[in-house]
Amino acid sequence: MTEGEIRELCETFFDAYQDRRRRTYDDRIVDAFHDGFVIRYQLHGVQNTGHRGSLWICIVGRVRDGRITRIDEYMDSGRFAAWAGAEGGGT
């Protein structure tokens, strides 16, 4: 696959995966290379409690034969409690 095709595969996957009522992946930055991609984005979500939060995420993906074969997700775990609306977490 070309880097352009890999970038398109990545964008299509994240477009389908997000749930516009509860979770969106905004401000996406996609870097594609010969067998994968890196995508950075801001996750905006609404918890069941109604709490709204955002968190920056980075995903490294591997692609083979037109399919995503592996995804490794990285986030700042120190900010996760605030994103989730945990007591004392604040935003």
N, C-alpha and C positions, 0 to 999 in steps of 0.2 A: 504494500500500500504506500501511496505517497504521503508526505507529511500533511498535505491538504485534506486527503481522505481520512487520515487519522484524526485531524482536528474536527472534521465534520462528524465522525463517529462519536467522539467525545461530547460534542455539543448536543447531538441528538439524544445520547444516553441521558445527559443531565436534564434536558428539556422534558423527557418522558418521566424521569424519576421524581422531579419536584412536584409538590402538591400546592398549587397556588393558594388554596384556602388556609393551609397550616404551615407551609415550609417553602422557601424559595432560595435559589442559589444565584446571588446577584454579584455584579462587578467581577465577572469571570475573566480570568487571564489564563489562556491556554497556550502552552508551548508543546509542539509536537516534534517527534524525532522518529527515526526509521522503524522502531518497534514499540513505540509507546507515546505517552504524553505526561505532562505535569499540568494540573489545573489548580489554580488558587481562586477562591471565591469567598464571599461573605454569606454565611448561612443566616437567614432570617427565619425565625420560627415563632409559633404561638403554641404554648403548652396547653394541656387540658384545663389548667387553672385559669387560663386567660393571659398569663404572663407572656409578654413579648420580649424576645432577646435576639442578639446577633453574636456571631462568632466567626472568626476567620479560620478557614480550613485549607489544607493542601493535600492533594491526592496525586500519587504517582501510579499511573496505569500502564500495563503491558498489553500489547495487541499482537495477535497472530491470526493469519488467514481471515482478516476482516472482522475479528471478534475481540472483545476485551477479555483477556484471560486472567488478569490479576489486578486488584486494586488495593493499594496501601494508603490509608487515610491518617493524616497527622493534624492535630489541633493543640492549642494551648490548654492543657488540662487544668491549669490554674484559673482559667476563665469559665470553665464549664459550669460550675455551680451557679454563677451569676446568670449565665445564659439560660439555664434551666429554671431559674427563679427560686433556688433553694434559700431557705431562711438565712438571713445575714449576708447573702451573696451580693445584693444590690446590682445595678448595672452602670 
